[in-house]
Amino acid sequence: MANESTVTMSGQIYNMYEHRLLTRALPRLLHGRWGRVAQWKGFNTYYVRRWEKLNAVTAALTEGKTPSEHVAPTITTITMTPSWYGAWVGYTDKLDKVSFDPIVLETSGILGEQAGLSVDTLIRDNLVANASIDYAGGAAARTELDADNDKISFADIVYDVATLEAENAKGIEGDMYPILIHPHTWATLMQDSMFAALFTREGGGSIRSGEIGTILNCRLYMSSNAKEWADAGENSTEDIYSALFIGWESYALAGMTGLTPNWTADGGAPHMRGELTGAPVKTTEIIVNGLGETGFDPLKQRGTIGWKLTHTQQVLNSSWIISLEHCNDFS
């Protein structure tokens, strides 16, 4: 017998002449795109080193007198230890032989997509939890947001961009701040006359990768995996959303062998890009145990397909990343 995770025969045999696989509903996985990749130190430990800024010098030099030595710059070392994540499903010999679809191939693809979504969700939740928090419409807490008065607006974007500038946060892509929003938020902003007047749309290729346009020295990206809290507003009926404003080196990623996922891949699991750090682990490992390779299985009836990876993330400077919590037209 197969275990509880085993793909069953239900829905696998088709009494039909024509069959078409439907496209799976996959979000654009963008949250890891702008993270600094931590350096591997060994023994499952990664680190990021940050040089703190020096204060301004306001006292003039005295002629012929050497000033006192300035305070040495402070170096902060942040250590990160990745955790292991993974999942698997089983299949049987009968399913492998009579199923209409190539079970191992299709299931491997689905599990690879799950791995990408899992990492994106882990990064998203960590960023939202540790960023500086702002609330649309002048509200002071998530539970004060209501759909009538606290929808995201052009004024909210102006305020948060100014906040990043005041904190001396640097831009990332062409010195622009990425803003990651939900499609419902984008639809709401497009109804704001000032936003719509200043918003510059990008081409179709950019839209497929999640990039939708620019405004106020910011580049907007859209993902259905943006953070959403159901029924979390003032009346316990409003869905609350997060818009992430991201500055350079505001967070770091570790694990996955120091490779940055190519989150712009159009469909399928994220591809990897970048150079290896030398860590003796694979990025995301797809593990296939053929029939009879899972242990005591004298008739070779069971096989498994799974994925495994190491990953962690950490906000390095909460002043350089802002989570704007808001309502929108879909709240």
C-alpha positions as CSV (number, residue, x, y, z in Angstrom):
1,M,0.0,0.0,0.0
2,A,1.1,3.6,-0.6
3,N,1.4,6.1,2.2
4,E,-1.1,8.9,2.8
5,S,0.9,11.3,0.5
6,T,0.7,9.0,-2.5
7,V,-0.8,10.4,-5.7
8,T,-4.0,8.2,-6.2
9,M,-5.7,6.9,-9.3
10,S,-8.6,9.3,-8.9
11,G,-8.8,11.7,-11.9
12,Q,-5.8,10.1,-13.6
13,I,-7.6,7.9,-16.2
14,Y,-9.5,9.7,-19.0
15,N,-12.0,8.2,-21.3
16,M,-11.5,10.8,-23.9
17,Y,-9.7,11.4,-27.2
18,E,-8.2,14.8,-26.5
19,H,-6.5,16.0,-23.4
20,R,-4.9,19.4,-22.5
21,L,-3.0,20.2,-19.4
22,L,-4.3,23.5,-17.9
23,T,-1.8,26.1,-16.8
24,R,-1.2,26.1,-13.1
25,A,-2.1,29.3,-11.2
26,L,1.4,30.5,-10.1
27,P,2.1,33.9,-8.4
28,R,5.1,36.0,-9.4
29,L,7.8,35.2,-6.8
30,L,9.5,38.6,-6.2
31,H,10.1,39.0,-2.5
32,G,13.7,37.6,-2.7
33,R,14.7,39.6,-5.6
34,W,16.4,42.5,-3.8
35,G,18.0,40.7,-0.8
36,R,21.7,40.8,-0.2
37,V,23.2,37.3,-0.4
38,A,25.0,36.5,2.8
39,Q,28.5,35.0,2.7
40,W,29.0,31.4,3.7
41,K,31.2,30.9,6.7
42,G,31.0,27.1,7.1
43,F,29.1,24.8,9.4
44,N,25.8,26.0,8.1
45,T,26.6,29.6,9.1
46,Y,26.3,32.7,6.9
47,Y,27.2,36.3,7.8
48,V,26.7,39.9,6.6
49,R,29.1,42.7,7.7
50,R,27.9,46.3,7.8
51,W,30.1,49.4,8.3
52,E,28.3,52.0,10.3
53,K,28.4,55.6,9.1
54,L,30.6,58.3,10.7
55,N,29.1,61.6,12.1
56,A,29.7,64.9,10.3
57,V,32.8,66.9,11.3
58,T,31.7,70.5,12.2
59,A,34.8,71.9,13.9
60,A,37.4,73.7,11.8
61,L,41.0,72.6,11.8
62,T,43.5,74.8,13.8
63,E,46.4,75.9,11.7
64,G,49.5,73.8,12.4
65,K,47.7,71.5,14.9
66,T,46.9,67.9,14.2
67,P,43.3,67.1,15.3
68,S,42.5,64.2,17.6
69,E,42.0,60.9,16.0
70,H,38.4,60.3,14.9
71,V,36.4,57.5,16.4
72,A,37.0,54.4,14.4
73,P,34.1,53.1,12.3
74,T,32.0,50.4,13.8
75,I,31.6,47.1,12.0
76,T,28.5,45.1,12.8
77,T,28.5,41.4,11.9
78,I,25.1,39.7,11.5
79,T,25.1,35.9,11.6
80,M,22.5,33.8,9.9
81,T,21.8,30.1,10.2
82,P,19.5,28.6,7.5
83,S,16.9,26.0,8.3
84,W,16.0,23.0,6.2
85,Y,12.6,22.8,4.3
86,G,11.1,20.2,2.1
87,A,8.1,18.2,1.1
88,W,7.4,15.0,-0.8
89,V,4.6,12.9,-2.3
90,G,4.5,9.2,-3.2
91,Y,3.3,7.3,-6.2
92,T,2.6,3.6,-7.0
93,D,3.7,1.2,-9.7
94,K,0.1,0.9,-11.0
95,L,-0.3,4.7,-11.2
96,D,3.0,5.0,-13.0
97,K,2.0,2.5,-15.7
98,V,-1.7,3.5,-16.3
99,S,-1.8,7.2,-15.6
100,F,-2.7,9.4,-18.5
101,D,0.0,12.0,-17.4
102,P,3.7,11.5,-16.9
103,I,3.5,11.4,-13.1
104,V,7.1,11.8,-12.1
105,L,7.8,14.6,-14.6
106,E,4.6,16.6,-13.7
107,T,4.9,16.0,-10.0
108,S,8.6,17.1,-10.0
109,G,7.6,20.4,-11.7
110,I,4.8,21.0,-9.2
111,L,7.1,20.4,-6.3
112,G,9.7,22.7,-7.7
113,E,7.1,25.4,-8.0
114,Q,6.1,24.7,-4.4
115,A,9.7,25.1,-3.3
116,G,9.9,28.6,-4.9
117,L,6.5,29.6,-3.4
118,S,7.6,28.4,0.0
119,V,10.8,30.5,0.0
120,D,9.0,33.5,-1.4
121,T,6.4,33.3,1.4
122,L,9.1,32.9,4.1
123,I,10.9,36.0,2.9
124,R,7.6,37.9,2.6
125,D,6.4,37.2,6.1
126,N,9.8,38.0,7.6
127,L,10.0,41.4,5.7
128,V,6.5,42.4,6.7
129,A,7.1,41.4,10.4
130,N,10.4,43.3,10.7
131,A,9.9,46.4,8.5
132,S,9.0,49.9,9.6
133,I,5.2,49.9,9.7
134,D,3.0,52.7,8.2
135,Y,-0.8,52.8,7.9
136,A,-2.8,54.4,5.1
137,G,-5.1,57.3,5.7
138,G,-3.5,58.3,9.0
139,A,-4.6,55.2,10.9
140,A,-2.5,54.2,13.9
141,A,-3.0,50.4,13.8
142,R,-4.1,47.6,11.6
143,T,-7.3,47.3,13.5
144,E,-8.1,51.0,12.8
145,L,-8.0,50.6,9.0
146,D,-11.4,50.7,7.3
147,A,-12.4,50.5,3.7
148,D,-14.1,53.9,3.6
149,N,-11.2,56.1,4.9
150,D,-8.0,54.1,4.6
151,K,-7.6,53.0,1.0
152,I,-4.0,53.3,-0.4
153,S,-3.5,56.6,-2.2
154,F,-0.9,58.7,-4.0
155,A,-0.4,60.7,-0.8
156,D,0.7,57.5,1.1
157,I,3.3,56.7,-1.5
158,V,4.7,60.3,-1.3
159,Y,4.9,60.0,2.5
160,D,6.8,56.7,2.5
161,V,9.2,57.6,-0.3
162,A,10.0,60.8,1.7
163,T,10.6,58.6,4.8
164,L,13.1,56.4,3.0
165,E,14.9,59.5,1.6
166,A,15.0,61.0,5.1
167,E,16.7,57.8,6.4
168,N,19.3,58.0,3.6
169,A,18.1,54.7,2.1
170,K,19.6,54.1,-1.3
171,G,17.6,52.9,-4.3
172,I,18.3,49.6,-6.0
173,E,17.4,49.3,-9.6
174,G,18.7,52.4,-11.3
175,D,18.7,54.1,-7.9
176,M,15.0,53.5,-7.7
177,Y,13.1,52.0,-4.8
178,P,11.1,48.9,-5.6
179,I,7.5,48.8,-4.3
180,L,5.9,45.4,-4.2
181,I,2.1,45.5,-4.2
182,H,-0.9,43.1,-4.6
183,P,-2.9,43.3,-7.9
184,H,-5.9,44.6,-5.9
185,T,-3.7,47.4,-4.6
186,W,-2.6,48.3,-8.2
187,A,-6.2,48.4,-9.3
188,T,-7.1,50.8,-6.5
189,L,-4.1,53.1,-7.2
190,M,-5.1,53.3,-10.9
191,Q,-8.3,55.0,-9.7
192,D,-6.4,57.7,-7.9
193,S,-6.2,60.6,-10.4
194,M,-2.9,61.9,-9.3
195,F,-1.3,58.5,-9.3
196,A,-2.7,57.7,-12.7
197,A,-1.5,61.0,-14.1
198,L,2.1,60.5,-13.0
199,F,2.4,56.7,-13.4
200,T,4.6,55.5,-16.3
201,R,3.7,52.1,-17.7
202,E,6.3,49.6,-18.8
203,G,6.1,47.3,-21.8
204,G,4.4,43.9,-21.9
205,G,7.6,42.0,-21.3
206,S,8.1,43.8,-18.0
207,I,4.6,43.2,-16.9
208,R,5.0,39.5,-17.3
209,S,7.9,39.6,-15.0
210,G,5.9,41.5,-12.4
211,E,7.2,45.0,-13.2
212,I,4.4,47.3,-14.0
213,G,5.8,50.8,-14.2
214,T,7.5,53.7,-12.4
215,I,6.5,56.7,-10.3
216,L,8.3,59.1,-7.9
217,N,11.7,57.5,-8.4
218,C,10.1,54.1,-7.6
219,R,9.7,51.0,-9.7
220,L,6.4,49.1,-9.0
221,Y,6.1,45.3,-9.0
222,M,3.0,43.2,-8.6
223,S,2.5,39.8,-7.1
224,S,-0.5,37.9,-5.9
225,N,1.7,36.6,-3.1
226,A,1.9,40.0,-1.6
227,K,0.9,39.9,2.1
228,E,-2.8,40.0,3.0
229,W,-4.6,39.7,6.3
230,A,-8.2,38.5,6.0
231,D,-10.8,40.4,8.0
232,A,-8.2,42.2,10.1
233,G,-9.5,45.8,9.8
234,E,-11.6,48.0,12.1
235,N,-14.8,46.2,11.5
236,S,-13.3,42.7,11.3
237,T,-14.5,42.5,7.7
238,E,-11.9,44.4,5.8
239,D,-9.0,42.6,4.2
240,I,-5.7,44.4,4.9
241,Y,-2.8,44.4,2.4
242,S,0.9,45.3,2.6
243,A,2.8,47.4,0.1
244,L,6.6,46.9,0.6
245,F,8.9,49.8,0.0
246,I,12.4,48.4,-0.2
247,G,15.8,50.2,0.1
248,W,19.2,48.8,-0.8
249,E,20.7,46.2,1.6
250,S,17.7,46.4,3.8
251,Y,17.6,42.6,4.1
252,A,19.7,39.6,3.5
253,L,19.2,36.0,2.3
254,A,21.2,32.9,3.3
255,G,21.1,29.3,2.2
256,M,20.3,28.0,-1.3
257,T,24.1,27.9,-1.8
258,G,24.4,31.7,-2.1
259,L,22.5,31.8,-5.4
260,T,19.9,34.4,-6.0
261,P,16.7,33.0,-7.6
262,N,15.7,34.4,-10.9
263,W,12.3,35.5,-9.8
264,T,11.5,37.0,-13.2
265,A,11.3,33.6,-14.9
266,D,8.0,33.5,-16.8
267,G,6.3,30.3,-15.6
268,G,7.7,27.2,-13.9
269,A,9.9,27.0,-10.9
270,P,12.4,29.9,-10.4
271,H,15.7,29.4,-12.1
272,M,18.9,30.1,-10.3
273,R,21.5,32.6,-11.3
274,G,24.8,34.0,-9.8
275,E,28.0,32.4,-8.6
276,L,28.4,29.6,-6.0
277,T,29.8,30.7,-2.6
278,G,31.4,27.3,-2.1
279,A,28.8,25.9,0.3
280,P,28.7,22.1,0.0
281,V,24.9,21.9,-0.5
282,K,22.7,22.1,-3.5
283,T,20.3,25.0,-4.2
284,T,17.0,23.3,-4.4
285,E,17.3,19.6,-4.7
286,I,14.6,17.5,-6.4
287,I,14.8,14.0,-4.9
288,V,13.3,11.1,-6.8
289,N,13.2,7.6,-5.4
290,G,12.1,5.1,-8.0
291,L,9.9,2.1,-7.4
292,G,11.4,-0.1,-4.8
293,E,14.0,2.5,-3.6
294,T,12.1,3.7,-0.5
295,G,12.9,0.9,1.9
296,F,11.3,-2.5,2.5
297,D,9.3,-2.8,-0.8
298,P,9.8,-6.4,-2.1
299,L,7.4,-5.9,-5.0
300,K,8.7,-2.5,-6.0
301,Q,5.3,-0.9,-5.6
302,R,6.2,2.5,-4.1
303,G,8.2,5.5,-5.2
304,T,8.5,9.1,-3.9
305,I,9.3,12.5,-5.3
306,G,10.3,15.4,-3.1
307,W,12.3,18.6,-2.7
308,K,14.7,19.9,-0.1
309,L,16.5,23.2,0.5
310,T,18.1,25.4,3.1
311,H,17.1,29.0,3.6
312,T,16.8,31.9,6.0
313,Q,16.3,35.6,5.7
314,Q,16.8,38.6,8.0
315,V,16.0,42.3,7.9
316,L,19.3,44.3,8.2
317,N,17.9,47.8,8.6
318,S,14.2,48.2,9.4
319,S,14.4,51.9,8.6
320,W,15.2,51.1,4.9
321,I,12.1,48.9,4.3
322,I,8.5,50.0,4.9
323,S,5.4,48.0,5.0
324,L,2.4,50.2,4.2
325,E,-0.7,48.5,5.5
326,H,-3.8,49.6,3.7
327,C,-7.3,48.8,2.4
328,N,-8.2,48.8,-1.3
329,D,-11.2,48.5,-3.5
330,F,-11.3,44.7,-2.8
331,S,-11.1,45.0,1.0
